[in-house]
Amino acid sequence: QVQLVESGGGLVQPGGSLRLSCAASGSIFSFYDVGWYRRAPGKQRELVASITTLRSTKYADSVKGRFTISRDNAKNTVDLQMNNLKPEDTAVYYCAAATLRSGVYDTWGQGTQVTVSS
């Protein structure tokens, strides 16, 4: 059973950058597809970016060209580099993991707050 912990959130001005990290323990993270989700008050949960076991990536239209998802299998981490941040990026960001056989993001971290000031 894999456990996930997000870190790297904080307060940043518009146009600034943050790097979020999702650290896994209890399993080999390279065996999982991983997604970064975010949820803002009053809004639906949004899948921001995802990366597969083979490093295929997808991005939400709202973050294309600004965010980059990557994984370091030696460190058992998946990162989200966020550049040119906008106030609408303000949300709690969550890391989620899915095995190939299940295809479901059924393991979640506790979340990390990202606040972009206006």
C-alpha positions in Angstrom: 0.0 0.0 0.0 1.5 3.3 -1.1 1.3 6.4 1.0 1.7 9.9 -0.5 2.9 13.2 1.0 2.8 16.5 -0.9 5.0 19.5 -0.2 6.2 22.7 -1.7 3.0 24.8 -1.5 3.0 28.4 -0.2 2.2 32.0 -1.0 3.5 33.5 -4.2 2.9 36.6 -6.3 1.3 36.5 -9.8 4.0 35.5 -12.3 6.0 33.6 -9.7 6.9 29.9 -9.6 6.5 27.0 -7.2 7.6 23.4 -7.4 5.4 20.8 -5.7 6.7 17.4 -4.8 4.8 14.2 -4.1 6.8 11.7 -2.2 5.7 8.0 -2.0 6.5 5.4 0.6 5.4 1.8 1.1 5.7 0.8 -2.6 7.6 1.4 -5.8 6.2 4.6 -7.2 7.3 3.8 -10.7 4.6 1.1 -10.9 1.8 3.8 -10.6 0.3 6.4 -12.8 0.2 9.7 -11.0 -2.0 12.7 -11.2 -1.9 16.2 -9.7 -5.3 17.5 -8.9 -6.4 20.8 -7.4 -9.6 22.1 -5.7 -10.5 25.7 -5.1 -13.4 26.8 -2.9 -16.6 26.7 -4.9 -15.1 24.9 -7.8 -15.0 21.4 -9.1 -11.9 19.3 -8.6 -9.6 19.6 -11.6 -7.0 17.2 -12.9 -4.1 19.5 -13.6 -1.5 17.1 -14.9 -0.8 13.4 -15.1 2.1 11.1 -15.8 2.1 7.4 -16.6 4.5 4.6 -15.6 6.1 5.2 -19.1 6.3 9.0 -18.6 3.5 9.9 -20.9 2.1 13.3 -19.8 -1.2 15.2 -20.1 -2.1 18.7 -19.0 -5.3 20.6 -18.4 -5.7 23.4 -21.0 -5.6 26.0 -18.2 -2.0 25.1 -17.3 -0.5 24.1 -20.7 2.8 25.8 -21.3 3.1 26.9 -17.6 3.2 23.6 -15.6 5.4 20.6 -16.1 5.0 17.2 -14.4 7.9 14.9 -14.0 9.0 11.8 -12.0 12.2 10.7 -10.4 12.0 6.9 -9.9 15.2 6.8 -7.9 13.8 9.2 -5.4 10.2 7.8 -5.5 8.8 11.3 -6.3 6.6 13.1 -8.8 7.0 16.8 -9.1 4.9 19.6 -10.5 6.8 22.7 -11.7 4.4 25.6 -11.8 5.6 28.8 -13.6 3.9 32.1 -14.4 1.3 31.5 -11.7 -2.0 33.2 -11.8 -4.5 34.1 -9.1 -6.9 31.4 -10.5 -4.2 28.8 -9.7 -5.0 29.3 -6.0 -6.2 25.9 -4.7 -5.3 22.9 -2.6 -3.1 20.6 -4.7 -3.3 16.9 -4.3 -1.2 14.0 -5.6 -3.0 10.8 -6.5 -1.8 7.4 -7.6 -3.3 4.6 -9.6 -2.1 1.1 -10.5 -2.3 -0.1 -14.1 -4.6 -3.0 -13.1 -7.1 -0.8 -11.3 -7.0 2.4 -13.4 -8.4 4.3 -10.5 -6.8 7.2 -8.5 -7.6 5.5 -5.2 -4.6 6.7 -3.1 -4.4 10.4 -2.2 -2.1 12.7 -0.3 -3.2 15.2 2.3 -2.8 18.2 0.0 -0.7 21.3 0.0 -2.0 24.9 -0.2 -1.0 27.1 -3.1 -2.0 30.8 -2.8 -1.3 33.3 -5.6 -1.9 36.9 -4.5 -3.7 39.4 -6.7 
